[in-house]
Amino acid sequence: MIDLHFTPTPNAQKVSIALEEVELPYRLIGYDIFEGDQHTAEFGRINPNHKLPAIVDHDPAFGGGPHAVFESGAILQYIAEKTGRLLPRDPRQRSVAIQWLTWQVAGLGPMGGQAAHFVRYAPVTLDYAVERYTKEVGRLMEVLERRLGQAEYLAGDEYSIADIAIWPGRAAAGTMSIDLQAQYPNIYRWFAQIAQRPGVIRGRTAERAIPEKYLQKKAALTEAQRSNMFGETMLGAVRL
Ligand SMILES: N[C@@H](CCC(=O)N[C@@H](CS)C(=O)NCC(=O)O)C(=O)O
């Protein structure tokens, strides 16, 4: 059994989708990141970086007791290696899959996160920051659009954890007023195709299994919620 420490965001959805795709049994443990659930010492022993998602595998293939994994990219690789699925066996295609996975976790993910922060959460509008990050997201989207014009999936002809890493970010398109169908037809084709996979449908709706309070959308943040999410001294915020 795997514990999935979860909050309803694209990073955590990557993992619920991967677990549903490979049909590994798991238990969702909900966190309200706006209320600071991620800052406990107990969670720090699972993820020293105090962010979601994280997993604890109570039955790792290598034995030796429960194994915790943090960082969504590392979790996706762990699930793929544990099950022998969602990564091409062919070494060349496998390398391509890992490149696109890394591109998401090191590029599109953080840049998209910064863009969303300055567009949606910053207490003051900083034109320079908004422009810098939205432009970079636009550039990365062009890169993705070109790749999906050359291949059915990120790794080539095989669906993989690279697709799972990128697909849940669709929500950010709305935040940045991106019209996928009109602006990025190849991404739109790929997005619509993956959306129909039964594992993806189950994975993106997995959050229904956690209590309602974790799903509330915060329209305007209180000072305490802002500090829990963007406080200047995150390590100082850890409750020991
Ligand atoms: N690089 C990390 C990013 C994790 C991350 O930023 N998680 C967010 C939710 S999507 C979080 O836990 N935010 C709470 C906080 O920053 O305190 C990953 O890919 O797992």
The ligand as a Gaussian input file, in Angstrom:
#p B3LYP/6-31G(d) Opt

LIG

0 1
 N        9.082000      20.633000      -7.181000
 C        7.995000      20.189000      -6.343000
 C        6.990000      21.295000      -6.191000
 C        6.023000      21.001000      -5.082000
 C        5.129000      22.172000      -4.771000
 O        5.446000      23.326000      -5.068000
 N        3.998000      21.870000      -4.146000
 C        3.035000      22.873000      -3.780000
 C        1.660000      22.438000      -4.207000
 S        1.609000      22.271000      -5.949000
 C        3.033000      23.039000      -2.266000
 O        3.116000      22.077000      -1.552000
 N        2.908000      24.291000      -1.814000
 C        2.846000      24.594000      -0.415000
 C        3.960000      25.515000       0.018000
 O        4.675000      26.031000      -0.847000
 O        4.101000      25.710000       1.226000
 C        7.365000      18.931000      -6.958000
 O        7.384000      18.825000      -8.185000
 O        6.895000      18.057000      -6.211000

